[in-house]
Structure formats: C-alpha cells, structure tokens
Amino acid sequence: MGAFPNAKVLLFGSLARGDWDGCSDVDLLAVAPSEGQASALADALLTAGLGDDVIALTHSRWQQLRSGGDPYWAAIGRDAVPLEPL
C-alpha cells in the first residue's frame, strides 16, 4: 500500500453487508504491523474523506479480536471486505 507497507483496509458494517441506506456511514478498519502505522493509515483515510468511522488496529490485535469470541468482532470479521489499492 505505498506509504503503508504490509497494511490493509477493510470495509465493514452495513455497506459491506449490502444492507446500507442513505443514512449509513462508511466503516473502515485500518490494519497494519504497528500501532503507529495503523493510526497513520486511519488518519490518512479520514483526511481523504474515505471513511466516517475508522478503527486502527495492529495485525495481531485484529486477529485476537476477530477470533476472541466476542459476537461484535466476530461479525465484523465475517462481513469485512478487503479493499484493494488502485
């Protein structure tokens, strides 16, 4: 991802599930090797206006959350769509 090597952006929420409407926001996960990289990526996404809610996570924390048994994070892990760079 250019300035963010080994990082990925995941779309989640109603837009990823396909049940969005005109009042829906754009939810993104910014996942990177370190907290600093994830935060910088999240800030860049917000500054560019690409997401309304952006959560910054390290790769290891994302893996813990999505497989930790919490229904909220399990649903995000199930529904998340990876976005590819242009």
Stockholm file with secondary structure:
# STOCKHOLM 1.0

chainA/1-86         MGAFPNAKVLLFGSLARGDWDGCSDVDLLAVAPSEGQASALADALLTAGLGDDVIALTHSRWQQLRSGGDPYWAAIGRDAVPLEPL
#=GR chainA/1-86 SS CTTSTTCEEEEESHHHHTCCCTTCCCEEEEEESSHHHHHHHHHHHHHTTCCSEEEEEEHHHHHHHHTSSCHHHHHHHHHCEEECCC
#=GC SS_cons        CTTSTTCEEEEESHHHHTCCCTTCCCEEEEEESSHHHHHHHHHHHHHTTCCSEEEEEEHHHHHHHHTSSCHHHHHHHHHCEEECCC
//
